[in-house]
Amino acid sequence: MGAALRAERPQRISFYSMLKRALTIALVALTVAATPVRAIEGGPAPFDSDLMRLAEILGALHYLRTLCGANEGNKWRDQMSALIDAEAQSGDRRNRMVANFNNGYRNFQRTYRTCTPAANLSVRRYLDEGAKISREITARYTN
């Protein structure tokens, strides 16, 4: 018989660590708003795929953090609104960002009805990925 696989034991995330990650994600909205990078003749900005992924992450966090009792209200939705205000107030780009946010939310809504260790693990991974995307956009596209 083979060895049984054991589920990874979730680690506790400190409030300050979580806040630091959340603030890093929030910085992207402010940084991108000040970034003059736009593609020529209305084409996509070079960081559009990163923004679309970030929108999906924000949607997932909005669902999962609420599910897991974070008591953050509309924090993640508000971050998404700020990102849309900064980058895509109207048009196809805005619609794609909204669709990605909603997909992130709905994908986890279909999967999780209660907060589980796997849901908490997803939160940690998405916080890390969102912070990474934010740092990379900031490093590449700000003056």
Helices and strands as residue ranges (DSSP letters): H 15-33, G 40-42, H 48-67, H 75-87, H 91-111, H 117-141
